[in-house]
């Protein structure tokens, strides 16, 4: 089969911009005795039964022994139940330990106190470590699947481009791709249902298990019922689910390609499936940075670019001091004031402030400037990611807020964020209730729902597919 010689596969998910959850960490250091550092908190570790009087010599446990004791907690059922009931994020305005002690069920806190009595760790440290483990357990679900999915997507696309026919190698790669796509969609659906149906204070382990036991079809239906999924996207996601089920349960059609006559048809299925995964990535808040960067309100864009430029200067002071000095010495450059047009795909050719180009012909300095702006543009996306993580709102709500503050219509925001415009209206209500001073400082004025919003007579009923 020799068709589709110049096959081009266009995917919806940009592997460079999709956001993975931050991995939590803790360190065990020797600072005149073993100390465990978790986030901004530090805990000096003492042997069981000792008092933590700093005047005493409590260095009976080595750093390696402390690390080993922390690792052993993974096999402790009580500790694991504490982990399972921890949240996956905490508001910026709270110290983690203050938030955690208010969030966890009484039984989990009692287990933490009891475990502290039989280990060299304070109860606060045990709780902080459990929180880190909970964050990383979440990373182990959709984020790990996403990484494998992107690798498999690249593999099947390359095989399609390099062959003239659909052979066994392509079929096996396609089967692996579809299984990973389905797994990714199911994980993201579970996360989104949990976030949207249960407020943070109710997202305990038993609720998570309840959502996981609902079944994928029911979870998709829930998301469509509340209109975070449009009827059209719901139908497409159901098709992916059915195609996956056919492959798994029907050995005669396991390759899934027996009725397809060209590589182009296979590529279309890949693109459709990737588009479905992209929708779930967006509404789960993992793929919002580029939309905010291009469509966000002016006060927020100014804040994020200013922080990104400052971060880039700090990085260059360590990694590229000579090049940074060249830019500082240039009278045309005001590095701290460099800004660019965020609606353009390449910021390097769209600098709007911070550099005077009239009559400028130094090619070497120009290249240094372009490299600086390229690094700053990546730091800009990183800043948006960090702000979304720190916000009192969840990531999807944060994106809706920044777009609403820019004056965009419900319909436009729904289109850009792969959701129904009615759900954007519902999110506007949530933002009015839950926005904190952190969000107000970023956007200056929180949008207020004003005036009733009735569906137009000509609006199509997109929910028929649910």
KOLVEX-395878 format. One record per residue (C-alpha): residue number from 0; residue in three letters; x, y negated, z negated. Coordinates in pm, whole numbers, plus 50000, padded with zeros to 5 digits. Layout:
nr	rest	x	y	z
NUM	ala	X	Y	Z
...
This chain:
nr	rest	x	y	z
0	unk	50000	50000	50000
1	unk	50172	49682	50116
2	unk	49930	49399	50038
3	unk	49981	49106	49801
4	unk	50350	49070	49886
5	unk	50383	48736	49709
6	unk	50171	48831	49411
7	unk	50138	48554	49153
8	unk	49991	48636	48811
9	unk	49872	48332	48616
10	unk	49824	48378	48242
11	unk	49625	48158	48003
12	unk	49849	48211	47698
13	unk	50171	48010	47701
14	unk	50423	48222	47513
15	unk	50633	47911	47439
16	unk	50363	47715	47257
17	unk	50152	47973	47077
18	unk	50190	47944	46701
19	unk	50291	48230	46472
20	unk	50219	48216	46101
21	unk	50515	48095	45892
22	unk	50693	48380	45716
23	unk	50708	48333	45339
24	unk	51040	48383	45167
25	unk	51192	48405	44824
26	unk	51560	48411	44729
27	unk	51755	48571	44446
28	unk	52066	48368	44364
29	unk	52337	48377	44099
30	unk	52326	48037	43929
31	unk	52495	48110	43598
32	unk	52272	48414	43591
33	unk	52007	48549	43831
34	unk	51746	48300	43949
35	unk	51453	48371	44184
36	unk	51352	48077	44404
37	unk	51005	48081	44562
38	unk	50916	47769	44761
39	unk	50978	47469	44534
40	unk	50972	47677	44214
41	unk	51263	47856	44049
42	unk	51256	48120	43776
43	unk	51545	48240	43560
44	unk	51514	48614	43512
45	unk	51576	48771	43173
46	unk	51578	49134	43059
47	unk	51255	49277	42922
48	unk	51207	49172	42559
49	unk	51453	48880	42573
50	unk	51354	48519	42520
51	unk	51432	48268	42794
52	unk	51628	48035	42564
53	unk	51888	47878	42794
54	unk	52140	47870	42506
55	unk	52153	48249	42499
56	unk	52361	48465	42731
57	unk	52093	48647	42927
58	unk	52306	48756	43219
59	unk	52258	49127	43155
60	unk	52085	49181	43491
61	unk	52275	49132	43814
62	unk	52137	48972	44129
63	unk	52135	49312	44298
64	unk	51936	49461	44011
65	unk	51681	49181	44035
66	unk	51645	49232	44410
67	unk	51598	49605	44355
68	unk	51334	49542	44088
69	unk	51145	49307	44321
70	unk	51157	49567	44598
71	unk	51016	49832	44364
72	unk	50706	49618	44313
73	unk	50590	49723	44660
74	unk	50517	50072	44521
75	unk	50321	49942	44223
76	unk	49943	49973	44268
77	unk	49865	49687	44028
78	unk	50104	49454	44209
79	unk	49957	49551	44544
80	unk	49607	49473	44423
81	unk	49732	49127	44317
82	unk	49878	49079	44666
83	unk	49553	49185	44831
84	unk	49356	48921	44643
85	unk	49595	48632	44708
86	unk	49498	48366	44965
87	unk	49708	48318	45277
88	unk	49753	47943	45237
89	unk	49727	47676	44968
90	unk	49643	47303	44995
91	unk	49934	47060	44999
92	unk	49792	46866	44703
93	unk	49819	47169	44472
94	unk	50122	47338	44325
95	unk	50098	47698	44445
96	unk	50084	47844	44096
97	unk	49802	47609	43991
98	unk	49596	47706	44294
99	unk	49666	48078	44261
100	unk	49563	48105	43896
101	unk	49232	47942	43983
102	unk	49177	48156	44293
103	unk	49253	48511	44182
104	unk	48990	48726	44006
105	unk	49030	48764	43632
106	unk	49124	49131	43669
107	unk	49413	49043	43903
108	unk	49547	48781	43662
109	unk	49524	49032	43376
110	unk	49720	49285	43581
111	unk	49981	49016	43644
112	unk	50013	48948	43272
113	unk	50041	49320	43195
114	unk	50299	49375	43469
115	unk	50507	49089	43330
116	unk	50537	49274	43000
117	unk	50694	49578	43165
118	unk	50927	49401	43410
119	unk	51193	49131	43376
120	unk	50968	48882	43558
121	unk	50749	48604	43426
122	unk	50384	48627	43523
123	unk	50414	48305	43725
124	unk	50702	48451	43926
125	unk	50510	48775	43989
126	unk	50217	48572	44117
127	unk	50437	48360	44344
128	unk	50606	48669	44489
129	unk	50265	48832	44543
130	unk	50157	48519	44733
131	unk	50462	48546	44958
132	unk	50390	48913	45021
133	unk	50028	48829	45106
134	unk	50138	48569	45360
135	unk	50373	48820	45519
136	unk	50108	49094	45524
137	unk	49893	48863	45737
138	unk	50185	48806	45970
139	unk	50204	49182	46001
140	unk	49859	49197	46164
141	unk	49776	48962	46451
142	unk	50116	48792	46473
143	unk	50311	49115	46519
144	unk	50053	49244	46768
145	unk	50078	48914	46956
146	unk	50454	48950	46995
147	unk	50420	49307	47128
148	unk	50133	49196	47352
149	unk	50339	48920	47512
150	unk	50627	49161	47575
151	unk	50395	49416	47737
152	unk	50226	49143	47942
153	unk	50563	49042	48084
154	unk	50646	49405	48162
155	unk	50326	49484	48354
156	unk	50342	49154	48546
157	unk	50701	49224	48654
158	unk	50612	49578	48762
159	unk	50321	49451	48970
160	unk	50541	49196	49144
161	unk	50821	49445	49214
162	unk	50617	49729	49365
163	unk	50405	49767	49679
164	unk	50172	50024	49532
165	unk	49994	50119	49211
166	unk	50201	50414	49092
167	unk	50215	50608	48766
168	unk	50460	50366	48611
169	unk	50221	50073	48671
170	unk	49929	50277	48536
171	unk	50112	50362	48212
172	unk	50220	50002	48164
173	unk	49864	49880	48230
174	unk	49724	50127	47975
175	unk	49971	50004	47710
176	unk	49887	49643	47796
177	unk	49512	49697	47758
178	unk	49553	49876	47424
179	unk	49766	49592	47287
180	unk	49527	49328	47423
181	unk	49236	49503	47256
182	unk	49425	49534	46928
183	unk	49517	49164	46939
184	unk	49158	49060	47012
185	unk	49024	49277	46729
186	unk	49273	49137	46476
187	unk	49200	48778	46578
188	unk	48825	48844	46569
189	unk	48854	48981	46215
190	unk	49055	48678	46098
191	unk	48812	48436	46259
192	unk	48501	48603	46115
193	unk	48660	48598	45770
194	unk	48753	48230	45801
195	unk	48421	48119	45944
196	unk	48177	48325	45737
197	unk	48348	48318	45399
198	unk	48488	48011	45229
199	unk	48838	48037	45083
200	unk	48718	48103	44728
201	unk	48531	48415	44847
202	unk	48806	48562	45066
203	unk	48912	48833	44825
204	unk	49026	49183	44913
205	unk	48678	49338	44895
206	unk	48541	49077	45137
207	unk	48828	49137	45378
208	unk	48757	49510	45374
209	unk	48389	49438	45433
210	unk	48470	49233	45744
211	unk	48707	49501	45874
212	unk	48440	49768	45825
213	unk	48180	49576	46027
214	unk	48298	49710	46361
215	unk	48441	49503	46644
216	unk	48115	49466	46839
217	unk	47933	49334	46533
218	unk	48212	49088	46454
219	unk	48200	48951	46809
220	unk	47823	48920	46780
221	unk	47860	48722	46457
222	unk	48097	48476	46622
223	unk	47853	48433	46908
224	unk	47558	48388	46671
225	unk	47730	48097	46498
226	unk	47830	47962	46841
227	unk	48203	47946	46786
228	unk	48206	48185	47084
229	unk	48008	48083	47390
230	unk	47778	48341	47544
231	unk	48004	48365	47848
232	unk	48318	48431	47644
233	unk	48129	48682	47429
234	unk	48031	48875	47742
235	unk	48391	48876	47869
236	unk	48522	49001	47536
237	unk	48263	49281	47534
238	unk	48385	49382	47883
239	unk	48742	49411	47752
240	unk	48616	49623	47463
241	unk	48422	49854	47700
242	unk	48714	49888	47941
243	unk	48941	49982	47653
244	unk	48689	50238	47522
245	unk	48656	50394	47867
246	unk	49032	50434	47891
247	unk	49066	50592	47549
248	unk	48767	50828	47566
249	unk	48764	50931	47931
250	unk	49074	51133	48014
251	unk	48985	51144	48385
252	unk	48996	50764	48406
253	unk	49267	50704	48151
254	unk	49479	50509	48393
255	unk	49185	50277	48448
256	unk	49305	50197	48799
257	unk	49139	50470	49004
258	unk	48878	50231	49149
259	unk	49117	49945	49214
260	unk	49257	49918	49564
261	unk	49520	49645	49532
262	unk	49772	49493	49301
263	unk	49571	49171	49321
264	unk	49273	49343	49158
265	unk	49495	49473	48879
266	unk	49638	49122	48835
267	unk	49286	48980	48809
268	unk	49205	49217	48522
269	unk	49529	49112	48351
270	unk	49437	48746	48390
271	unk	49080	48798	48267
272	unk	49201	48994	47964
273	unk	49466	48735	47884
274	unk	49203	48461	47908
275	unk	48992	48650	47650
276	unk	49289	48679	47413
277	unk	49360	48308	47466
278	unk	49006	48217	47355
279	unk	49052	48407	47027
280	unk	49396	48254	46972
281	unk	49247	47906	47005
282	unk	48943	47948	46783
283	unk	49159	48121	46521
284	unk	49382	47811	46522
285	unk	49697	47976	46658
286	unk	49704	47792	46990
287	unk	49608	47431	46917
288	unk	49933	47234	46927
289	unk	49940	47159	47300
290	unk	49575	47045	47300
291	unk	49637	46809	47009
292	unk	49957	46683	47173
293	unk	49776	46587	47493
294	unk	49436	46481	47356
295	unk	49494	46369	46996
296	unk	49405	46027	46856
297	unk	49661	45746	46877
298	unk	49737	45713	46501
299	unk	49810	46084	46472
300	unk	50024	46099	46788
301	unk	50227	45801	46663
302	unk	50280	45974	46327
303	unk	50380	46308	46482
304	unk	50617	46154	46739
305	unk	50779	45933	46474
306	unk	50839	46233	46249
307	unk	50965	46440	46542
308	unk	51217	46175	46647
309	unk	51341	46140	46288
310	unk	51376	46519	46258
311	unk	51567	46534	46587
312	unk	51807	46261	46477
313	unk	51873	46454	46156
314	unk	51935	46774	46353
315	unk	52167	46603	46600
316	unk	52367	46448	46315
317	unk	52461	46805	46223
318	unk	52477	46974	46564
319	unk	52555	46700	46820
320	unk	52720	46411	46631
321	unk	52928	46287	46925
322	unk	52633	46279	47165
323	unk	52416	46111	46905
324	unk	52684	45848	46854
325	unk	52680	45776	47229
326	unk	52307	45708	47212
327	unk	52338	45494	46899
328	unk	52613	45287	47064
329	unk	52399	45220	47373
330	unk	52239	44874	47347
331	unk	51950	44994	47562
332	unk	51847	45259	47311
333	unk	51645	45223	46991
334	unk	51639	45591	46900
335	unk	51396	45571	46608
336	unk	51144	45399	46835
337	unk	51156	45645	47126
338	unk	50809	45756	47234
339	unk	50676	45934	47542
340	unk	50351	45992	47727
341	unk	50209	46306	47568
342	unk	49960	46368	47848
343	unk	50245	46446	48090
344	unk	50390	46795	48097
345	unk	50753	46677	48102
346	unk	50821	46403	47843
347	unk	51174	46340	47968
348	unk	51055	46142	48270
349	unk	50778	45966	48079
350	unk	50954	45768	47805
351	unk	50733	45471	47717
352	unk	50924	45309	47430
353	unk	51271	45304	47276
354	unk	51485	45272	47590
355	unk	51530	45006	47858
356	unk	51580	45162	48202
357	unk	51601	44849	48421
358	unk	51937	44856	48599
359	unk	52052	45165	48408
360	unk	52285	45391	48613
361	unk	52492	45589	48360
362	unk	52410	45946	48466
363	unk	52602	46112	48182
364	unk	52423	45907	47915
365	unk	52094	45965	48093
366	unk	52143	46341	48064
367	unk	52216	46308	47691
368	unk	51900	46101	47648
369	unk	51692	46358	47837
370	unk	51827	46637	47618
371	unk	51744	46435	47306
372	unk	51387	46370	47422
373	unk	51346	46736	47516
374	unk	51445	46838	47162
375	unk	51216	46571	47018
376	unk	50922	46698	47222
377	unk	50969	47045	47074
378	unk	50996	46893	46728
379	unk	50671	46709	46808
380	unk	50489	47041	46855
381	unk	50655	47176	46540
382	unk	50528	46873	46347
383	unk	50172	46934	46469
384	unk	50206	47297	46363
385	unk	50334	47195	46018
386	unk	50058	46937	45967
387	unk	49792	47192	46064
388	unk	49936	47434	45808
389	unk	49947	47172	45532
390	unk	49601	47034	45598
391	unk	49316	47089	45354
392	unk	49117	47196	45662
393	unk	49187	47520	45844
394	unk	49386	47492	46166
395	unk	49089	47498	46403
396	unk	48905	47233	46197
397	unk	49221	47022	46198
398	unk	49231	47031	46578
399	unk	48863	46935	46603
400	unk	48920	46643	46365
401	unk	49214	46498	46560
402	unk	49022	46525	46889
403	unk	48704	46374	46742
404	unk	48908	46082	46609
405	unk	49027	46019	46965
406	unk	48667	45955	47069
407	unk	48628	46260	47293
408	unk	48281	46400	47349
409	unk	48155	46724	47194
410	unk	48144	46878	47539
411	unk	48505	46788	47619
412	unk	48634	46916	47285
413	unk	48436	47237	47327
414	unk	48593	47290	47669
415	unk	48949	47221	47551
416	unk	48916	47436	47237
417	unk	48729	47724	47405
418	unk	48418	47689	47190
419	unk	48058	47573	47214
420	unk	47987	47201	47183
421	unk	47725	47279	46918
422	unk	47998	47434	46705
423	unk	48207	47117	46743
424	unk	47910	46928	46595
425	unk	47895	47173	46307
426	unk	48267	47131	46247
427	unk	48221	46754	46237
428	unk	47992	46809	45939
429	unk	48255	47027	45769
430	unk	48527	46766	45825
431	unk	48308	46496	45668
432	unk	48283	46713	45354
433	unk	48632	46859	45324
434	unk	48885	46610	45464
435	unk	49135	46505	45197
436	unk	49362	46203	45163
437	unk	49624	46395	45363
438	unk	49401	46398	45672
439	unk	49286	46039	45618
440	unk	49647	45919	45614
441	unk	49716	46097	45943
442	unk	49419	45973	46147
443	unk	49328	45656	45952
444	unk	48954	45710	45981
445	unk	48766	46039	45948
446	unk	48482	46080	46201
447	unk	48131	46052	46059
448	unk	47829	46234	46201
449	unk	47595	45952	46304
450	unk	47259	45990	46472
451	unk	47070	46312	46552
452	unk	47201	46537	46831
453	unk	46936	46729	47024
454	unk	47014	46962	47316
455	unk	46941	46807	47653
456	unk	46652	46940	47860
457	unk	46894	47031	48139
458	unk	47146	47209	47918
459	unk	47194	47572	48015
460	unk	47126	47831	47749
461	unk	47474	47971	47712
462	unk	47370	48189	47418
463	unk	47165	48431	47627
464	unk	47469	48658	47649
465	unk	47489	48710	47271
